Amino acid sequence: MRQPLPVSLNRDDSTALKGIAILLMIMHHVLIKDYYIKPDAVLSNIVILRLMVLGKVCVGLFMFVTAYGYALKPHRPIRYSLSHIWRLLARYWALLLVFVALGALAGNMPQLKTVLLNLFGFSSAYSCANWYIYFYIYAMLALPLISRLVDGLHLWAVLLSVVVCAVASFLMKSDDIWLKAVRECLFYTPVLVIGCFMAKTGWGFIKHRFSTIELILAMAVLLAAGCMSRDIYGFCTFTVIVPAMALVVVALLQQRQLSNMRAALIKLGRLSLYMWFVHAVFFSSMTRSMFQQSSLWPKNILLVYLVVFCSSLVVSALLMQAEKALIRKN
């Protein structure tokens, strides 16, 4: 049976994509050699290194979904962005305090400068995945302008962002934490722009009806491209890979035989924010010794993934329930 690609994403589609993104994020961090006190030799294997690169697609998926959801209602006041920024920071800061306490128990006494830099993701000592904090703040403040540019320039907005941001990010390579942050924001901006563009235009221009085999082959090609994704003279390849992957994944998940997988990914996506925060405790420099030096810490990379995933899932579910109870109480 052949089917067209989806014309647009609904809320459940976006949430399922977040579920896939968190699976990739955990895979990415599990496979980074520098995040281990005693790294396994297998982490230097070329296949593992390519899979580690593929895991970075999670960043693009989160960015794409954020921009796509924002663009569906383009005339949102600035307080909408500020409220979302505060909701993210409140959750992150609460867990950061726990991370600081765990770091102290591990013998890494907190230093004010380090803690302050960690508050907004400019240092990753307490959370190896927190650079996205400052990018999210930038994204929510930039999306009102990006949305208007897409309204006025349409596809030209995408092309303009690719050229301008690629040149700027290529010229701004630096080890300075502030310049590095600016460069990261510029480098990934085209992903936000393409997310807005796709939300406003839809994907109905693709008329071909795909068979299941064609969708699987397309997914294989995109996964291979994700394994090779890189910075090409400042150009972010996620600008192409991520929207195509979103299309194909959603089309595959719409098939009846994958309905249970889709439901599971939606549930996972709802916990993805907390899982993003929680899983970092196993690999961040200030806290990882509490876990990786334990006799219970597995040596096998697959087992490490399962331990990190399952632990993060359970803790995140509990945190979500606590958050809901707190909201009801207030």
C-alpha positions, 0 to 999 in steps of 0.5 A, spaced: 500 500 500 502 506 497 501 513 502 503 520 501 508 524 505 504 527 511 502 534 509 503 537 516 505 535 523 500 535 529 501 535 536 502 527 537 507 527 531 511 532 534 511 529 541 513 522 537 519 526 534 521 528 541 521 521 543 526 519 538 530 525 539 531 523 546 533 516 544 538 519 540 541 524 545 542 518 550 546 514 545 550 520 543 552 521 550 553 514 551 558 513 545 562 519 547 569 517 550 571 523 554 565 522 558 568 516 561 572 515 567 575 509 564 573 509 557 572 502 553 576 501 547 570 500 543 568 507 543 574 509 538 571 504 533 569 508 527 562 505 527 561 507 534 564 514 532 559 514 526 553 512 531 555 518 536 555 523 530 548 520 528 546 521 535 547 529 534 541 529 530 537 529 536 539 537 537 536 538 530 529 534 531 528 538 538 530 545 534 525 543 528 519 541 532 520 547 537 520 552 531 514 548 527 510 549 533 511 556 534 510 558 527 503 555 527 501 561 531 505 566 529 502 572 532 504 570 539 506 576 544 513 576 547 510 574 554 509 567 550 516 566 549 518 569 556 514 564 559 516 558 556 523 560 557 522 561 565 518 554 565 525 551 562 529 554 566 525 553 573 525 545 571 533 546 569 535 550 575 531 545 580 535 539 578 542 543 577 541 544 585 541 537 585 547 536 581 551 541 585 549 537 591 551 530 588 558 534 585 559 536 592 558 529 595 563 526 590 568 531 592 567 537 587 566 543 591 562 548 588 565 554 585 561 560 584 563 562 577 562 555 575 555 554 578 553 561 575 556 559 568 552 552 568 545 556 570 545 558 562 549 552 559 555 556 558 559 551 562 557 543 562 561 541 568 554 539 572 550 537 566 554 535 559 547 536 555 546 543 557 548 548 552 541 547 549 539 552 555 542 558 552 540 556 545 533 555 547 533 562 550 536 565 543 531 561 539 524 563 543 527 570 543 529 570 535 522 566 533 518 572 532 523 575 528 524 569 524 516 567 523 515 574 520 521 573 515 518 567 513 512 570 512 515 576 508 520 572 504 518 565 504 523 560 501 528 566 500 528 566 508 531 559 508 536 561 503 538 567 506 539 564 513 543 559 510 548 563 507 548 569 512 549 564 518 554 559 514 558 565 513 558 568 520 559 561 523 565 559 519 568 566 521 567 566 528 570 559 530 573 560 537 575 557 544 572 563 547 565 561 551 561 567 549 563 567 541 562 560 541 555 561 544 554 566 539 557 561 533 552 555 536 546 560 535 548 562 528 550 555 526 543 552 528 539 558 526 537 555 519 534 549 522 529 554 526 528 557 519 526 551 515 522 549 521 518 555 521 517 555 513 515 548 513 510 549 518 507 555 514 507 552 507 506 544 509 509 539 505 503 538 500 508 539 494 510 532 494 505 528 490 509 522 490 505 516 494 511 512 497 511 504 499 513 502 505 519 499 502 521 506 499 520 509 506 524 504 509 530 505 504 529 513 505 530 512 512 536 508 511 539 513 507 537 519 512 540 515 517 547 514 513 547 521 512 546 523 519 552 518 521 556 523 516 553 530 518 558 535 519 559 543 519 561 544 512 564 551 511 559 553 517 553 550 513 549 546 518 547 539 514 541 538 519 537 544 515 536 538 510 537 532 514 532 533 519 526 536 515 526 530 511 527 525 517 521 528 520 517 527 514 519 520 513 519 518 520 512 521 521 509 517 515 512 510 517 509 511 524 502 512 521 502 505 518 497 501 522 503 496 524 507 501 528 501 504 532 504 501 538 511 504 537 508 511 535 504 511 542 510 509 546 514 514 542 509 519 544 509 517 551 517 518 551 516 525 548 512 527 554 518 525 558 523 528 554 525 534 557 526 531 564 530 525 561 534 530 557 536 533 564 536 527 568 541 523 564 546 528 564 548 526 571 551 520 569 556 523 564 558 530 567 565 531 570 562 533 576 557 528 578 559 522 574 564 519 579 558 517 583 556 512 578 561 510 574 566 508 579 560 504 582 561 496 582 554 496 579 556 500 573 556 496 567 562 495 562 558 493 556 556 500 552 549 497 550 548 495 558 550 502 559 545 505 555 539 501 558 541 503 565 542 510 563 535 510 559 531 506 564 534 510 570 532 517 566 525 514 564 523 512 571 526 519 575 523 523 569 516 520 570 516 521 578 518 528 576 513 529 572 508 526 577 511 531 582 510 537 577 503 535 576 501 535 583 505 541 585 501 545 579 494 542 582 496 544 589 497 551 587 
